[in-house]
């Protein structure tokens, strides 16, 4: 889901389904804890997490490419009609409207992907008890200000929710934060981590929320290793793997062969998005409170830790990095089966003892 579509919520009440599926920060939401591929780095002070759009750049670029091809077709027919001095006037209007419509789509899908930021991390900061979310590139340098960052206090008043969206590709779920204005309407909204499709994958989101909350409430020593550490300097090989895994982290050889033509189209598009963008710049004030001890025992990734899809898979094959690391949560008194617990969360009105009030 394109994050920019979330702006349709601004000025409205929080959706009822989301309010009924509020995520508490001070207690567990399920029996399991693991990361599902959202981490850039962590240490004793903070953890940098992906935003939802990070793994979907190639899809936005693909939509922009289709719009660009359509504009080219419109220009061709416009030139063809203009070459005929006897062509009726309405024929000029058809390709003009066509060009204008797809020009809008090109700007819509391309803006924020090209000439933007290579990533927009969300920093879970234990010391500050806040989330710092990079939301937009600052194009005109302002001394010490860095890029545009939203600050979200880590307290029980903040509204974190499990969000459900019905799309033409199926029902998708992700974790959202809503900031409300004085009238209780949505003022700002953004998603954290990855989006998953289908009711069974609610279990993944609940385990992920437990992972982030455990970091903020207990520290990195209580966590299993993440699925992987995403690279902060994306290479062409990583762009290929992001495009490949965009069609599913696991798939048969036949499925990989079927999707390979699209993967080979998406890979250079993602590479183009990365090449035309720059790394995010944190404001100086956030950098100052994010300084860590060089000998921090929990700082990762460190020397010897695989970074990125390719290195991690190779390390797993050598038995040097765990495959799908996870653990059970301590103190969970609810349903012991993660799938059944997720089924309860999937209800329009989950049991009161599950969701936050």
Buried (B, 14 or more C-beta within 10 A) or exposed (E): BBBEEBEEBBEEBBBEBBBBBBBBBEBBBBBBBBBBBBBBBBBBBBBBBBBBBBBBBBBBBBBBBBBBEBBEEBEEBBEEBEEEEEEEEEBBEEBBEBBEBBBEBBEBBBEBBBEBBBBBBBBBBBEBEBBBBBBBBBEEEEEEBBBBBBBBEBEEEBBBBBBBBEEEEEBBBBBBBBBBEEEEBBBBBBBBBBBBEEBEBBBBBBBBBBBBBBBBEEBBEBBBBBBBBBBBEBEEBBBBBBBBBBBEEEBEEEEEEEBEEBBEBBBBBBBBBBEEBEEBBBBEBBEEEBEEEEEBEBBBBEEEBBBBBBBBBEBBEEEEBEEEBBBEBEEBEBBEEBEEBBBBBBEEEBEEEBBBE
